[in-house]
Amino acid sequence: MKRLGTIFIKNLKEYRKKCGFTQAQLAEKVKVTPNYIGMLEIKKTITETVIQTVREAFEENIKRCSPKSK
């Protein structure tokens, strides 16, 4: 879980911006505070529950939000 959390947090800001969400908009969808989203983006900690909820928030736009192929 720790490695997954690290990878997830590393990409969170990029996905959020590609989906057109502000921290406040994403926080509302995930049911956390905007400050919590900000903390995640500066590589604090994340729970499996929050990872799942964020994934669901992005799910409807998954193709548009996917990182560019390398």
PDB file of N, CA, C, O and CB in Angstrom:
ATOM      1  N   MET A   1       0.827  -1.198   0.000  1.00  0.00           N
ATOM      2  CA  MET A   1       0.000   0.000   0.000  1.00  0.00           C
ATOM      3  C   MET A   1       0.862   1.249   0.000  1.00  0.00           C
ATOM      4  O   MET A   1       0.513   2.233  -0.651  1.00  0.00           O
ATOM      5  CB  MET A   1      -0.936   0.005   1.203  1.00  0.00           C
ATOM      6  N   LYS A   2       1.982   1.232   0.717  1.00  0.00           N
ATOM      7  CA  LYS A   2       2.813   2.423   0.804  1.00  0.00           C
ATOM      8  C   LYS A   2       3.310   2.837  -0.584  1.00  0.00           C
ATOM      9  O   LYS A   2       3.288   4.021  -0.920  1.00  0.00           O
ATOM     10  CB  LYS A   2       4.001   2.179   1.748  1.00  0.00           C
ATOM     11  N   ARG A   3       3.762   1.862  -1.397  1.00  0.00           N
ATOM     12  CA  ARG A   3       4.254   2.174  -2.749  1.00  0.00           C
ATOM     13  C   ARG A   3       3.110   2.705  -3.618  1.00  0.00           C
ATOM     14  O   ARG A   3       3.291   3.684  -4.342  1.00  0.00           O
ATOM     15  CB  ARG A   3       4.891   0.913  -3.406  1.00  0.00           C
ATOM     16  N   LEU A   4       1.948   2.076  -3.556  1.00  0.00           N
ATOM     17  CA  LEU A   4       0.793   2.539  -4.316  1.00  0.00           C
ATOM     18  C   LEU A   4       0.435   3.967  -3.925  1.00  0.00           C
ATOM     19  O   LEU A   4       0.164   4.803  -4.787  1.00  0.00           O
ATOM     20  CB  LEU A   4      -0.408   1.609  -4.094  1.00  0.00           C
ATOM     21  N   GLY A   5       0.436   4.241  -2.646  1.00  0.00           N
ATOM     22  CA  GLY A   5       0.138   5.588  -2.168  1.00  0.00           C
ATOM     23  C   GLY A   5       1.134   6.609  -2.692  1.00  0.00           C
ATOM     24  O   GLY A   5       0.746   7.710  -3.082  1.00  0.00           O
ATOM     25  N   THR A   6       2.411   6.258  -2.704  1.00  0.00           N
ATOM     26  CA  THR A   6       3.455   7.149  -3.204  1.00  0.00           C
ATOM     27  C   THR A   6       3.252   7.446  -4.681  1.00  0.00           C
ATOM     28  O   THR A   6       3.356   8.597  -5.104  1.00  0.00           O
ATOM     29  CB  THR A   6       4.838   6.537  -2.974  1.00  0.00           C
ATOM     30  N   ILE A   7       2.967   6.423  -5.463  1.00  0.00           N
ATOM     31  CA  ILE A   7       2.732   6.595  -6.898  1.00  0.00           C
ATOM     32  C   ILE A   7       1.475   7.437  -7.128  1.00  0.00           C
ATOM     33  O   ILE A   7       1.467   8.338  -7.967  1.00  0.00           O
ATOM     34  CB  ILE A   7       2.597   5.217  -7.600  1.00  0.00           C
ATOM     35  N   PHE A   8       0.439   7.143  -6.393  1.00  0.00           N
ATOM     36  CA  PHE A   8      -0.822   7.866  -6.534  1.00  0.00           C
ATOM     37  C   PHE A   8      -0.637   9.344  -6.234  1.00  0.00           C
ATOM     38  O   PHE A   8      -1.071  10.196  -7.009  1.00  0.00           O
ATOM     39  CB  PHE A   8      -1.887   7.272  -5.613  1.00  0.00           C
ATOM     40  N   ILE A   9      -0.004   9.648  -5.131  1.00  0.00           N
ATOM     41  CA  ILE A   9       0.194  11.033  -4.725  1.00  0.00           C
ATOM     42  C   ILE A   9       1.048  11.769  -5.754  1.00  0.00           C
ATOM     43  O   ILE A   9       0.798  12.937  -6.052  1.00  0.00           O
ATOM     44  CB  ILE A   9       0.850  11.102  -3.335  1.00  0.00           C
ATOM     45  N   LYS A  10       2.048  11.090  -6.292  1.00  0.00           N
ATOM     46  CA  LYS A  10       2.925  11.700  -7.291  1.00  0.00           C
ATOM     47  C   LYS A  10       2.126  12.196  -8.499  1.00  0.00           C
ATOM     48  O   LYS A  10       2.463  13.227  -9.082  1.00  0.00           O
ATOM     49  CB  LYS A  10       3.997  10.696  -7.742  1.00  0.00           C
ATOM     50  N   ASN A  11       1.083  11.477  -8.873  1.00  0.00           N
ATOM     51  CA  ASN A  11       0.301  11.804 -10.055  1.00  0.00           C
ATOM     52  C   ASN A  11      -0.983  12.577  -9.777  1.00  0.00           C
ATOM     53  O   ASN A  11      -1.641  13.021 -10.718  1.00  0.00           O
ATOM     54  CB  ASN A  11      -0.033  10.561 -10.770  1.00  0.00           C
ATOM     55  N   LEU A  12      -1.354  12.746  -8.524  1.00  0.00           N
ATOM     56  CA  LEU A  12      -2.634  13.345  -8.175  1.00  0.00           C
ATOM     57  C   LEU A  12      -2.831  14.731  -8.779  1.00  0.00           C
ATOM     58  O   LEU A  12      -3.858  14.983  -9.408  1.00  0.00           O
ATOM     59  CB  LEU A  12      -2.763  13.424  -6.685  1.00  0.00           C
ATOM     60  N   LYS A  13      -1.877  15.630  -8.602  1.00  0.00           N
ATOM     61  CA  LYS A  13      -2.029  16.999  -9.088  1.00  0.00           C
ATOM     62  C   LYS A  13      -2.168  17.021 -10.609  1.00  0.00           C
ATOM     63  O   LYS A  13      -2.990  17.760 -11.150  1.00  0.00           O
ATOM     64  CB  LYS A  13      -0.834  17.862  -8.649  1.00  0.00           C
ATOM     65  N   GLU A  14      -1.367  16.214 -11.294  1.00  0.00           N
ATOM     66  CA  GLU A  14      -1.438  16.155 -12.755  1.00  0.00           C
ATOM     67  C   GLU A  14      -2.825  15.708 -13.216  1.00  0.00           C
ATOM     68  O   GLU A  14      -3.423  16.341 -14.087  1.00  0.00           O
ATOM     69  CB  GLU A  14      -0.363  15.202 -13.307  1.00  0.00           C
ATOM     70  N   TYR A  15      -3.331  14.634 -12.644  1.00  0.00           N
ATOM     71  CA  TYR A  15      -4.667  14.141 -13.005  1.00  0.00           C
ATOM     72  C   TYR A  15      -5.734  15.181 -12.688  1.00  0.00           C
ATOM     73  O   TYR A  15      -6.637  15.421 -13.490  1.00  0.00           O
ATOM     74  CB  TYR A  15      -4.976  12.828 -12.265  1.00  0.00           C
ATOM     75  N   ARG A  16      -5.624  15.793 -11.518  1.00  0.00           N
ATOM     76  CA  ARG A  16      -6.619  16.792 -11.101  1.00  0.00           C
ATOM     77  C   ARG A  16      -6.686  17.925 -12.120  1.00  0.00           C
ATOM     78  O   ARG A  16      -7.770  18.327 -12.542  1.00  0.00           O
ATOM     79  CB  ARG A  16      -6.280  17.353  -9.696  1.00  0.00           C
ATOM     80  N   LYS A  17      -5.533  18.430 -12.508  1.00  0.00           N
ATOM     81  CA  LYS A  17      -5.510  19.535 -13.467  1.00  0.00           C
ATOM     82  C   LYS A  17      -6.000  19.103 -14.845  1.00  0.00           C
ATOM     83  O   LYS A  17      -6.728  19.851 -15.498  1.00  0.00           O
ATOM     84  CB  LYS A  17      -4.103  20.102 -13.577  1.00  0.00           C
ATOM     85  N   LYS A  18      -5.617  17.918 -15.297  1.00  0.00           N
ATOM     86  CA  LYS A  18      -6.071  17.431 -16.603  1.00  0.00           C
ATOM     87  C   LYS A  18      -7.582  17.257 -16.631  1.00  0.00           C
ATOM     88  O   LYS A  18      -8.207  17.416 -17.680  1.00  0.00           O
ATOM     89  CB  LYS A  18      -5.388  16.105 -16.947  1.00  0.00           C
ATOM     90  N   CYS A  19      -8.165  16.936 -15.503  1.00  0.00           N
ATOM     91  CA  CYS A  19      -9.620  16.776 -15.422  1.00  0.00           C
ATOM     92  C   CYS A  19     -10.326  18.111 -15.196  1.00  0.00           C
ATOM     93  O   CYS A  19     -11.555  18.176 -15.202  1.00  0.00           O
ATOM     94  CB  CYS A  19      -9.980  15.806 -14.302  1.00  0.00           C
ATOM     95  N   GLY A  20      -9.558  19.157 -15.000  1.00  0.00           N
ATOM     96  CA  GLY A  20     -10.148  20.478 -14.828  1.00  0.00           C
ATOM     97  C   GLY A  20     -10.722  20.740 -13.451  1.00  0.00           C
ATOM     98  O   GLY A  20     -11.556  21.630 -13.286  1.00  0.00           O
ATOM     99  N   PHE A  21     -10.280  19.966 -12.447  1.00  0.00           N
ATOM    100  CA  PHE A  21     -10.764  20.167 -11.085  1.00  0.00           C
ATOM    101  C   PHE A  21      -9.841  21.105 -10.320  1.00  0.00           C
ATOM    102  O   PHE A  21      -8.619  21.012 -10.437  1.00  0.00           O
ATOM    103  CB  PHE A  21     -10.883  18.826 -10.353  1.00  0.00           C
ATOM    104  N   THR A  22     -10.420  22.003  -9.543  1.00  0.00           N
ATOM    105  CA  THR A  22      -9.643  22.732  -8.545  1.00  0.00           C
ATOM    106  C   THR A  22      -9.491  21.802  -7.346  1.00  0.00           C
ATOM    107  O   THR A  22     -10.147  20.762  -7.275  1.00  0.00           O
ATOM    108  CB  THR A  22     -10.334  24.104  -8.142  1.00  0.00           C
ATOM    109  N   GLN A  23      -8.636  22.171  -6.416  1.00  0.00           N
ATOM    110  CA  GLN A  23      -8.527  21.374  -5.190  1.00  0.00           C
ATOM    111  C   GLN A  23      -9.866  21.339  -4.473  1.00  0.00           C
ATOM    112  O   GLN A  23     -10.255  20.303  -3.933  1.00  0.00           O
ATOM    113  CB  GLN A  23      -7.433  21.942  -4.256  1.00  0.00           C
ATOM    114  N   ALA A  24     -10.566  22.447  -4.464  1.00  0.00           N
ATOM    115  CA  ALA A  24     -11.866  22.510  -3.782  1.00  0.00           C
ATOM    116  C   ALA A  24     -12.892  21.610  -4.454  1.00  0.00           C
ATOM    117  O   ALA A  24     -13.660  20.930  -3.772  1.00  0.00           O
ATOM    118  CB  ALA A  24     -12.383  23.950  -3.751  1.00  0.00           C
ATOM    119  N   GLN A  25     -12.915  21.597  -5.784  1.00  0.00           N
ATOM    120  CA  GLN A  25     -13.874  20.745  -6.500  1.00  0.00           C
ATOM    121  C   GLN A  25     -13.587  19.268  -6.255  1.00  0.00           C
ATOM    122  O   GLN A  25     -14.505  18.485  -6.013  1.00  0.00           O
ATOM    123  CB  GLN A  25     -13.835  21.043  -8.007  1.00  0.00           C
ATOM    124  N   LEU A  26     -12.315  18.890  -6.318  1.00  0.00           N
ATOM    125  CA  LEU A  26     -11.968  17.501  -6.058  1.00  0.00           C
ATOM    126  C   LEU A  26     -12.284  17.137  -4.608  1.00  0.00           C
ATOM    127  O   LEU A  26     -12.810  16.058  -4.334  1.00  0.00           O
ATOM    128  CB  LEU A  26     -10.482  17.250  -6.365  1.00  0.00           C
ATOM    129  N   ALA A  27     -11.965  18.024  -3.699  1.00  0.00           N
ATOM    130  CA  ALA A  27     -12.243  17.770  -2.280  1.00  0.00           C
ATOM    131  C   ALA A  27     -13.730  17.523  -2.050  1.00  0.00           C
ATOM    132  O   ALA A  27     -14.104  16.641  -1.276  1.00  0.00           O
ATOM    133  CB  ALA A  27     -11.768  18.951  -1.419  1.00  0.00           C
ATOM    134  N   GLU A  28     -14.570  18.295  -2.717  1.00  0.00           N
ATOM    135  CA  GLU A  28     -16.013  18.115  -2.568  1.00  0.00           C
ATOM    136  C   GLU A  28     -16.440  16.732  -3.059  1.00  0.00           C
ATOM    137  O   GLU A  28     -17.250  16.066  -2.415  1.00  0.00           O
ATOM    138  CB  GLU A  28     -16.774  19.210  -3.335  1.00  0.00           C
ATOM    139  N   LYS A  29     -15.899  16.302  -4.196  1.00  0.00           N
ATOM    140  CA  LYS A  29     -16.242  14.987  -4.738  1.00  0.00           C
ATOM    141  C   LYS A  29     -15.743  13.854  -3.837  1.00  0.00           C
ATOM    142  O   LYS A  29     -16.394  12.817  -3.715  1.00  0.00           O
ATOM    143  CB  LYS A  29     -15.659  14.831  -6.143  1.00  0.00           C
ATOM    144  N   VAL A  30     -14.584  14.061  -3.209  1.00  0.00           N
ATOM    145  CA  VAL A  30     -13.962  13.027  -2.378  1.00  0.00           C
ATOM    146  C   VAL A  30     -14.457  13.087  -0.932  1.00  0.00           C
ATOM    147  O   VAL A  30     -14.230  12.171  -0.142  1.00  0.00           O
ATOM    148  CB  VAL A  30     -12.441  13.169  -2.411  1.00  0.00           C
ATOM    149  N   LYS A  31     -15.137  14.187  -0.605  1.00  0.00           N
ATOM    150  CA  LYS A  31     -15.662  14.407   0.747  1.00  0.00           C
ATOM    151  C   LYS A  31     -14.544  14.582   1.776  1.00  0.00           C
ATOM    152  O   LYS A  31     -14.574  14.015   2.868  1.00  0.00           O
ATOM    153  CB  LYS A  31     -16.558  13.241   1.154  1.00  0.00           C
ATOM    154  N   VAL A  32     -13.558  15.392   1.380  1.00  0.00           N
ATOM    155  CA  VAL A  32     -12.481  15.814   2.284  1.00  0.00           C
ATOM    156  C   VAL A  32     -12.354  17.325   2.127  1.00  0.00           C
ATOM    157  O   VAL A  32     -13.063  17.922   1.317  1.00  0.00           O
ATOM    158  CB  VAL A  32     -11.104  15.073   1.964  1.00  0.00           C
ATOM    159  N   THR A  33     -11.474  17.943   2.881  1.00  0.00           N
ATOM    160  CA  THR A  33     -11.284  19.387   2.765  1.00  0.00           C
ATOM    161  C   THR A  33     -10.293  19.705   1.645  1.00  0.00           C
ATOM    162  O   THR A  33      -9.455  18.871   1.301  1.00  0.00           O
ATOM    163  CB  THR A  33     -10.792  19.978   4.103  1.00  0.00           C
ATOM    164  N   PRO A  34     -10.386  20.910   1.078  1.00  0.00           N
ATOM    165  CA  PRO A  34      -9.388  21.327   0.095  1.00  0.00           C
ATOM    166  C   PRO A  34      -7.971  21.301   0.674  1.00  0.00           C
ATOM    167  O   PRO A  34      -7.013  21.006  -0.041  1.00  0.00           O
ATOM    168  CB  PRO A  34      -9.713  22.727  -0.416  1.00  0.00           C
ATOM    169  N   ASN A  35      -7.839  21.606   1.957  1.00  0.00           N
ATOM    170  CA  ASN A  35      -6.520  21.544   2.597  1.00  0.00           C
ATOM    171  C   ASN A  35      -5.957  20.133   2.555  1.00  0.00           C
ATOM    172  O   ASN A  35      -4.752  19.954   2.377  1.00  0.00           O
ATOM    173  CB  ASN A  35      -6.603  22.030   4.046  1.00  0.00           C
ATOM    174  N   TYR A  36      -6.813  19.129   2.718  1.00  0.00           N
ATOM    175  CA  TYR A  36      -6.361  17.737   2.668  1.00  0.00           C
ATOM    176  C   TYR A  36      -5.835  17.398   1.278  1.00  0.00           C
ATOM    177  O   TYR A  36      -4.798  16.746   1.149  1.00  0.00           O
ATOM    178  CB  TYR A  36      -7.508  16.778   3.054  1.00  0.00           C
ATOM    179  N   ILE A  37      -6.544  17.838   0.232  1.00  0.00           N
ATOM    180  CA  ILE A  37      -6.073  17.605  -1.134  1.00  0.00           C
ATOM    181  C   ILE A  37      -4.718  18.277  -1.317  1.00  0.00           C
ATOM    182  O   ILE A  37      -3.808  17.686  -1.898  1.00  0.00           O
ATOM    183  CB  ILE A  37      -7.098  18.137  -2.180  1.00  0.00           C
ATOM    184  N   GLY A  38      -4.577  19.491  -0.835  1.00  0.00           N
ATOM    185  CA  GLY A  38      -3.293  20.190  -0.907  1.00  0.00           C
ATOM    186  C   GLY A  38      -2.187  19.433  -0.200  1.00  0.00           C
ATOM    187  O   GLY A  38      -1.069  19.341  -0.706  1.00  0.00           O
ATOM    188  N   MET A  39      -2.496  18.889   0.971  1.00  0.00           N
ATOM    189  CA  MET A  39      -1.504  18.101   1.709  1.00  0.00           C
ATOM    190  C   MET A  39      -1.107  16.862   0.920  1.00  0.00           C
ATOM    191  O   MET A  39       0.068  16.497   0.888  1.00  0.00           O
ATOM    192  CB  MET A  39      -2.050  17.697   3.088  1.00  0.00           C
ATOM    193  N   LEU A  40      -2.079  16.213   0.284  1.00  0.00           N
ATOM    194  CA  LEU A  40      -1.766  15.031  -0.524  1.00  0.00           C
ATOM    195  C   LEU A  40      -0.815  15.398  -1.662  1.00  0.00           C
ATOM    196  O   LEU A  40       0.123  14.661  -1.966  1.00  0.00           O
ATOM    197  CB  LEU A  40      -3.060  14.402  -1.090  1.00  0.00           C
ATOM    198  N   GLU A  41      -1.069  16.537  -2.278  1.00  0.00           N
ATOM    199  CA  GLU A  41      -0.267  16.951  -3.424  1.00  0.00           C
ATOM    200  C   GLU A  41       1.157  17.319  -3.049  1.00  0.00           C
ATOM    201  O   GLU A  41       2.026  17.363  -3.919  1.00  0.00           O
ATOM    202  CB  GLU A  41      -0.919  18.114  -4.106  1.00  0.00           C
ATOM    203  N   ILE A  42       1.415  17.581  -1.790  1.00  0.00           N
ATOM    204  CA  ILE A  42       2.797  17.835  -1.379  1.00  0.00           C
ATOM    205  C   ILE A  42       3.380  16.610  -0.674  1.00  0.00           C
ATOM    206  O   ILE A  42       4.279  16.704   0.162  1.00  0.00           O
ATOM    207  CB  ILE A  42       2.869  19.070  -0.455  1.00  0.00           C
ATOM    208  N   LYS A  43       2.826  15.462  -1.051  1.00  0.00           N
ATOM    209  CA  LYS A  43       3.367  14.160  -0.672  1.00  0.00           C
ATOM    210  C   LYS A  43       3.306  13.862   0.823  1.00  0.00           C
ATOM    211  O   LYS A  43       4.295  13.455   1.434  1.00  0.00           O
ATOM    212  CB  LYS A  43       4.775  14.066  -1.126  1.00  0.00           C
ATOM    213  N   LYS A  44       2.143  14.072   1.387  1.00  0.00           N
ATOM    214  CA  LYS A  44       1.941  13.648   2.769  1.00  0.00           C
ATOM    215  C   LYS A  44       1.524  12.182   2.764  1.00  0.00           C
ATOM    216  O   LYS A  44       2.243  11.343   2.222  1.00  0.00           O
ATOM    217  CB  LYS A  44       0.870  14.536   3.487  1.00  0.00           C
ATOM    218  N   THR A  45       0.410  11.866   3.339  1.00  0.00           N
ATOM    219  CA  THR A  45      -0.024  10.476   3.421  1.00  0.00           C
ATOM    220  C   THR A  45      -1.414  10.331   2.814  1.00  0.00           C
ATOM    221  O   THR A  45      -2.134  11.316   2.648  1.00  0.00           O
ATOM    222  CB  THR A  45      -0.019   9.984   4.885  1.00  0.00           C
ATOM    223  N   ILE A  46      -1.783   9.100   2.485  1.00  0.00           N
ATOM    224  CA  ILE A  46      -3.090   8.847   1.887  1.00  0.00           C
ATOM    225  C   ILE A  46      -3.581   7.480   2.334  1.00  0.00           C
ATOM    226  O   ILE A  46      -2.788   6.558   2.526  1.00  0.00           O
ATOM    227  CB  ILE A  46      -3.025   8.930   0.336  1.00  0.00           C
ATOM    228  N   THR A  47      -4.890   7.356   2.499  1.00  0.00           N
ATOM    229  CA  THR A  47      -5.462   6.069   2.882  1.00  0.00           C
ATOM    230  C   THR A  47      -6.017   5.367   1.644  1.00  0.00           C
ATOM    231  O   THR A  47      -6.281   6.002   0.623  1.00  0.00           O
ATOM    232  CB  THR A  47      -6.571   6.254   3.952  1.00  0.00           C
ATOM    233  N   GLU A  48      -6.185   4.084   1.746  1.00  0.00           N
ATOM    234  CA  GLU A  48      -6.755   3.304   0.652  1.00  0.00           C
ATOM    235  C   GLU A  48      -8.171   3.787   0.318  1.00  0.00           C
ATOM    236  O   GLU A  48      -8.571   3.805  -0.845  1.00  0.00           O
ATOM    237  CB  GLU A  48      -6.772   1.808   1.013  1.00  0.00           C
ATOM    238  N   THR A  49      -8.912   4.172   1.339  1.00  0.00           N
ATOM    239  CA  THR A  49     -10.269   4.667   1.129  1.00  0.00           C
ATOM    240  C   THR A  49     -10.261   5.940   0.288  1.00  0.00           C
ATOM    241  O   THR A  49     -11.081   6.093  -0.617  1.00  0.00           O
ATOM    242  CB  THR A  49     -10.958   4.927   2.473  1.00  0.00           C
ATOM    243  N   VAL A  50      -9.342   6.846   0.584  1.00  0.00           N
ATOM    244  CA  VAL A  50      -9.266   8.085  -0.187  1.00  0.00           C
ATOM    245  C   VAL A  50      -8.812   7.795  -1.615  1.00  0.00           C
ATOM    246  O   VAL A  50      -9.320   8.406  -2.555  1.00  0.00           O
ATOM    247  CB  VAL A  50      -8.306   9.087   0.487  1.00  0.00           C
ATOM    248  N   ILE A  51      -7.872   6.880  -1.795  1.00  0.00           N
ATOM    249  CA  ILE A  51      -7.452   6.503  -3.150  1.00  0.00           C
ATOM    250  C   ILE A  51      -8.666   6.031  -3.941  1.00  0.00           C
ATOM    251  O   ILE A  51      -8.855   6.453  -5.081  1.00  0.00           O
ATOM    252  CB  ILE A  51      -6.360   5.392  -3.109  1.00  0.00           C
ATOM    253  N   GLN A  52      -9.482   5.172  -3.363  1.00  0.00           N
ATOM    254  CA  GLN A  52     -10.667   4.650  -4.039  1.00  0.00           C
ATOM    255  C   GLN A  52     -11.654   5.762  -4.365  1.00  0.00           C
ATOM    256  O   GLN A  52     -12.209   5.795  -5.464  1.00  0.00           O
ATOM    257  CB  GLN A  52     -11.344   3.589  -3.179  1.00  0.00           C
ATOM    258  N   THR A  53     -11.875   6.660  -3.438  1.00  0.00           N
ATOM    259  CA  THR A  53     -12.829   7.740  -3.653  1.00  0.00           C
ATOM    260  C   THR A  53     -12.343   8.705  -4.731  1.00  0.00           C
ATOM    261  O   THR A  53     -13.139   9.163  -5.550  1.00  0.00           O
ATOM    262  CB  THR A  53     -13.076   8.491  -2.351  1.00  0.00           C
ATOM    263  N   VAL A  54     -11.051   9.020  -4.741  1.00  0.00           N
ATOM    264  CA  VAL A  54     -10.492   9.887  -5.781  1.00  0.00           C
ATOM    265  C   VAL A  54     -10.601   9.196  -7.135  1.00  0.00           C
ATOM    266  O   VAL A  54     -10.949   9.832  -8.130  1.00  0.00           O
ATOM    267  CB  VAL A  54      -9.012  10.246  -5.469  1.00  0.00           C
ATOM    268  N   ARG A  55     -10.307   7.908  -7.179  1.00  0.00           N
ATOM    269  CA  ARG A  55     -10.421   7.155  -8.432  1.00  0.00           C
ATOM    270  C   ARG A  55     -11.848   7.259  -8.973  1.00  0.00           C
ATOM    271  O   ARG A  55     -12.047   7.472 -10.169  1.00  0.00           O
ATOM    272  CB  ARG A  55     -10.028   5.666  -8.218  1.00  0.00           C
ATOM    273  N   GLU A  56     -12.812   7.113  -8.113  1.00  0.00           N
ATOM    274  CA  GLU A  56     -14.213   7.213  -8.527  1.00  0.00           C
ATOM    275  C   GLU A  56     -14.542   8.618  -9.034  1.00  0.00           C
ATOM    276  O   GLU A  56     -15.315   8.770  -9.980  1.00  0.00           O
ATOM    277  CB  GLU A  56     -15.141   6.845  -7.359  1.00  0.00           C
ATOM    278  N   ALA A  57     -13.962   9.642  -8.412  1.00  0.00           N
ATOM    279  CA  ALA A  57     -14.203  11.016  -8.843  1.00  0.00           C
ATOM    280  C   ALA A  57     -13.671  11.250 -10.255  1.00  0.00           C
ATOM    281  O   ALA A  57     -14.263  12.004 -11.028  1.00  0.00           O
ATOM    282  CB  ALA A  57     -13.557  12.003  -7.866  1.00  0.00           C
ATOM    283  N   PHE A  58     -12.553  10.604 -10.588  1.00  0.00           N
ATOM    284  CA  PHE A  58     -11.959  10.753 -11.911  1.00  0.00           C
ATOM    285  C   PHE A  58     -12.563   9.794 -12.941  1.00  0.00           C
ATOM    286  O   PHE A  58     -12.421  10.014 -14.143  1.00  0.00           O
ATOM    287  CB  PHE A  58     -10.465  10.534 -11.826  1.00  0.00           C
ATOM    288  N   GLU A  59     -13.223   8.753 -12.492  1.00  0.00           N
ATOM    289  CA  GLU A  59     -13.659   7.660 -13.362  1.00  0.00           C
ATOM    290  C   GLU A  59     -14.452   8.131 -14.580  1.00  0.00           C
ATOM    291  O   GLU A  59     -14.236   7.619 -15.679  1.00  0.00           O
ATOM    292  CB  GLU A  59     -14.494   6.692 -12.572  1.00  0.00           C
ATOM    293  N   GLU A  60     -15.346   9.074 -14.419  1.00  0.00           N
ATOM    294  CA  GLU A  60     -16.183   9.498 -15.534  1.00  0.00           C
ATOM    295  C   GLU A  60     -15.373  10.175 -16.643  1.00  0.00           C
ATOM    296  O   GLU A  60     -15.831  10.254 -17.783  1.00  0.00           O
ATOM    297  CB  GLU A  60     -17.263  10.441 -15.037  1.00  0.00           C
ATOM    298  N   ASN A  61     -14.190  10.656 -16.321  1.00  0.00           N
ATOM    299  CA  ASN A  61     -13.354  11.342 -17.301  1.00  0.00           C
ATOM    300  C   ASN A  61     -12.029  10.616 -17.524  1.00  0.00           C
ATOM    301  O   ASN A  61     -11.048  11.244 -17.923  1.00  0.00           O
ATOM    302  CB  ASN A  61     -13.092  12.771 -16.853  1.00  0.00           C
ATOM    303  N   ILE A  62     -11.982   9.327 -17.279  1.00  0.00           N
ATOM    304  CA  ILE A  62     -10.717   8.604 -17.221  1.00  0.00           C
ATOM    305  C   ILE A  62      -9.898   8.721 -18.502  1.00  0.00           C
ATOM    306  O   ILE A  62      -8.678   8.867 -18.425  1.00  0.00           O
ATOM    307  CB  ILE A  62     -10.977   7.158 -16.928  1.00  0.00           C
ATOM    308  N   LYS A  63     -10.521   8.662 -19.669  1.00  0.00           N
ATOM    309  CA  LYS A  63      -9.752   8.764 -20.910  1.00  0.00           C
ATOM    310  C   LYS A  63      -9.152  10.151 -21.070  1.00  0.00           C
ATOM    311  O   LYS A  63      -7.991  10.288 -21.454  1.00  0.00           O
ATOM    312  CB  LYS A  63     -10.632   8.432 -22.115  1.00  0.00           C
ATOM    313  N   ARG A  64      -9.930  11.168 -20.782  1.00  0.00           N
ATOM    314  CA  ARG A  64      -9.446  12.549 -20.911  1.00  0.00           C
ATOM    315  C   ARG A  64      -8.367  12.842 -19.874  1.00  0.00           C
ATOM    316  O   ARG A  64      -7.482  13.661 -20.123  1.00  0.00           O
ATOM    317  CB  ARG A  64     -10.610  13.548 -20.761  1.00  0.00           C
ATOM    318  N   CYS A  65      -8.427  12.192 -18.723  1.00  0.00           N
ATOM    319  CA  CYS A  65      -7.505  12.486 -17.639  1.00  0.00           C
ATOM    320  C   CYS A  65      -6.252  11.618 -17.658  1.00  0.00           C
ATOM    321  O   CYS A  65      -5.327  11.865 -16.884  1.00  0.00           O
ATOM    322  CB  CYS A  65      -8.203  12.321 -16.333  1.00  0.00           C
ATOM    323  N   SER A  66      -6.204  10.618 -18.514  1.00  0.00           N
ATOM    324  CA  SER A  66      -5.057   9.721 -18.542  1.00  0.00           C
ATOM    325  C   SER A  66      -3.805  10.472 -18.954  1.00  0.00           C
ATOM    326  O   SER A  66      -3.849  11.345 -19.821  1.00  0.00           O
ATOM    327  CB  SER A  66      -5.309   8.549 -19.492  1.00  0.00           C
ATOM    328  N   PRO A  67      -2.664  10.121 -18.311  1.00  0.00           N
ATOM    329  CA  PRO A  67      -1.406  10.779 -18.704  1.00  0.00           C
ATOM    330  C   PRO A  67      -1.057  10.414 -20.142  1.00  0.00           C
ATOM    331  O   PRO A  67      -1.466   9.369 -20.647  1.00  0.00           O
ATOM    332  CB  PRO A  67      -0.246  10.376 -17.748  1.00  0.00           C
ATOM    333  N   LYS A  68      -0.299  11.285 -20.789  1.00  0.00           N
ATOM    334  CA  LYS A  68       0.109  11.033 -22.165  1.00  0.00           C
ATOM    335  C   LYS A  68       0.966   9.780 -22.228  1.00  0.00           C
ATOM    336  O   LYS A  68       1.735   9.486 -21.313  1.00  0.00           O
ATOM    337  CB  LYS A  68       0.874  12.240 -22.739  1.00  0.00           C
ATOM    338  N   SER A  69       0.820   9.046 -23.325  1.00  0.00           N
ATOM    339  CA  SER A  69       1.640   7.860 -23.543  1.00  0.00           C
ATOM    340  C   SER A  69       3.089   8.299 -23.700  1.00  0.00           C
ATOM    341  O   SER A  69       3.395   9.328 -24.304  1.00  0.00           O
ATOM    342  CB  SER A  69       1.158   7.059 -24.791  1.00  0.00           C
ATOM    343  N   LYS A  70       3.967   7.477 -23.133  1.00  0.00           N
ATOM    344  CA  LYS A  70       5.399   7.810 -23.233  1.00  0.00           C
ATOM    345  C   LYS A  70       6.060   6.937 -24.239  1.00  0.00           C
ATOM    346  O   LYS A  70       7.263   7.061 -24.469  1.00  0.00           O
ATOM    347  CB  LYS A  70       6.101   7.671 -21.888  1.00  0.00           C
TER     348      LYS A  70
END
